């Protein structure tokens, strides 16, 4: 579940490749403050699963900038909503090391079980100005192979992105589990 | 409880004025991601109270900068540890509106009861450079009446500060409650 329509659209497109249709549980969950996305999303999905009594998964992502000691990291959404891309670019003024990574953690939980978490990341660079109109959040200032995520179509971004990779890991596992279940 | 020795020292000094001796439960608690400190600290203190089975209180504070839409707000600790005072001053370069406030929320919980929360805030300004060696965190860049919190003694800071005010509110209530309990 998520409240972010962009995220859902990206995830649904990937799930389609796996022949899985996603249902959008548009709700938020308790997000804890932690340095790792895995902890945050694991905690949240377990809570929602307990409440709704159905299997569900959630994803959390963040931008970790090397020269800023991992800022904005797990608090990317809040930082985006307050200081935005302009704030990040201001913090990076005069900073030579532009290296950064987007990280994603997907957690799945079914009733009675604990969360299973899948992570992925993608290395890139912080640009000197925003470029592109696609994507959302920090996409216009995060560049991989010369183009920002906002300069890519959702399909292209999914092939390269942290979220695409983490969701694929999860779906591969999920299809394997379900296959096993049905075989038994 | 807190893991921050500076906070404990400030709180203990105030409690002394009320004839209350504090015991330091040096532990952390689950901090949720929320826009309000009240929610964060209420959630945490309830959890710890359930675990230890004793009355306890916790405090959470944050710096909310007007021109930055409330950044760093509830995530002040993480922001301090990553981009620090230098990062905040860089974000504020060329910004005329320097107004900001420190907010504090104190939550108390006793076994079987829900959290009771007390809040306070203090308005001030973000300086153009760090000043003073006292206090901790953003104290060197937060100015009230011409002096930063880091330029004050703990006692002076407590008289003016968000934390001082919130803890006093809590202790006044606490002494009243206890008085009532004993009278009944």
HADDOCK unambig.tbl for C-alpha pairs under 7 A between the chains (distance, minus, plus):
assign (segid A and resid 30 and name CA) (segid B and resid 32 and name CA) 6.55 0.50 0.50
assign (segid A and resid 31 and name CA) (segid B and resid 32 and name CA) 5.38 0.50 0.50
assign (segid A and resid 31 and name CA) (segid B and resid 33 and name CA) 5.11 0.50 0.50
assign (segid A and resid 32 and name CA) (segid B and resid 30 and name CA) 6.55 0.50 0.50
assign (segid A and resid 32 and name CA) (segid B and resid 31 and name CA) 5.37 0.50 0.50
assign (segid A and resid 32 and name CA) (segid B and resid 32 and name CA) 3.67 0.50 0.50
assign (segid A and resid 32 and name CA) (segid B and resid 33 and name CA) 5.20 0.50 0.50
assign (segid A and resid 33 and name CA) (segid B and resid 31 and name CA) 5.11 0.50 0.50
assign (segid A and resid 33 and name CA) (segid B and resid 32 and name CA) 5.19 0.50 0.50
assign (segid A and resid 33 and name CA) (segid B and resid 33 and name CA) 5.47 0.50 0.50
assign (segid A and resid 68 and name CA) (segid B and resid 82 and name CA) 5.93 0.50 0.50
assign (segid A and resid 68 and name CA) (segid B and resid 83 and name CA) 5.78 0.50 0.50
assign (segid A and resid 69 and name CA) (segid B and resid 82 and name CA) 5.07 0.50 0.50
assign (segid A and resid 70 and name CA) (segid B and resid 82 and name CA) 6.71 0.50 0.50
assign (segid A and resid 71 and name CA) (segid B and resid 82 and name CA) 5.81 0.50 0.50
assign (segid A and resid 82 and name CA) (segid B and resid 68 and name CA) 5.92 0.50 0.50
assign (segid A and resid 82 and name CA) (segid B and resid 69 and name CA) 5.06 0.50 0.50
assign (segid A and resid 82 and name CA) (segid B and resid 70 and name CA) 6.70 0.50 0.50
assign (segid A and resid 82 and name CA) (segid B and resid 71 and name CA) 5.79 0.50 0.50
assign (segid A and resid 83 and name CA) (segid B and resid 68 and name CA) 5.77 0.50 0.50
assign (segid A and resid 87 and name CA) (segid B and resid 91 and name CA) 6.39 0.50 0.50
assign (segid A and resid 90 and name CA) (segid B and resid 91 and name CA) 6.30 0.50 0.50
assign (segid A and resid 91 and name CA) (segid B and resid 87 and name CA) 6.40 0.50 0.50
assign (segid A and resid 91 and name CA) (segid B and resid 90 and name CA) 6.30 0.50 0.50
assign (segid A and resid 91 and name CA) (segid B and resid 91 and name CA) 6.33 0.50 0.50
